[in-house]
Amino acid sequence: MRIQVAPAKRLGVKTTIFNAPLELNSIANGNKEEVEFSFCAAGVYDPRSKYRYTVNLSRNELEALAVVNANAEQFGDR
């Protein structure tokens, strides 16, 4: 998984703050309706600082990602 950040209000350089496989032990079933995963990555302003980022995806969001992935494979976008 790669996570990049860039300025939101102007054009700017993207900075990669995380680039590693998502580990299975970082994924939790928050409840029946969502999946939670977390990872440690650099901060936006100080790459020496580390922060724990947590992402919660609903069932609908996971399904949307699966559809996009299936379409990409179908049309050779991968």
Secondary structure, DSSP 8 states (H G I E B T S, - for coil): -EEEE--SSS----EEEEES---GGGEEEEETTEEEEEEEEE-SS-TTSEEEEEEEEEHHHHHHHHHHHHHHHHTT--
